[in-house]
Amino acid sequence: MFIIIKYLVTAALVVLISEVAKRSEHLGALLASLPVVTLLVLVWLHLEGTPTEKVANHAFYTNSTNYVI
């Protein structure tokens, strides 16, 4: 059941951003460029009971400035 809720919320977010973009190109571009997906993934991980260390690692490594070359 939880997976269906995740799909619905994620799809609603995509539709919302696309509807905003129809009305205001600038605001739509701003919303689309935000790391919304990363924040949504972090929320899903937390709600699923993923250990805090794994959630923190995901947050750390999704920031491209933290990669070591």
Contacts in CASP RR format, 6 or more apart in sequence:
PFRMAT RR
TARGET T0000
AUTHOR 0000-0000-0000
METHOD contacts of the structure
MODEL  1
MFIIIKYLVTAALVVLISEVAKRSEHLGALLASLPVVTLLVLVWLHLEGT
PTEKVANHAFYTNSTNYVI
2 47 0 8 1.000
2 48 0 8 1.000
6 44 0 8 1.000
9 40 0 8 1.000
10 40 0 8 1.000
13 36 0 8 1.000
13 40 0 8 1.000
17 28 0 8 1.000
17 31 0 8 1.000
17 32 0 8 1.000
17 36 0 8 1.000
20 27 0 8 1.000
20 28 0 8 1.000
20 31 0 8 1.000
21 27 0 8 1.000
21 28 0 8 1.000
21 29 0 8 1.000
21 31 0 8 1.000
21 32 0 8 1.000
35 62 0 8 1.000
38 59 0 8 1.000
38 62 0 8 1.000
41 58 0 8 1.000
42 55 0 8 1.000
42 58 0 8 1.000
42 59 0 8 1.000
45 54 0 8 1.000
45 55 0 8 1.000
45 58 0 8 1.000
46 55 0 8 1.000
60 66 0 8 1.000
61 67 0 8 1.000
END
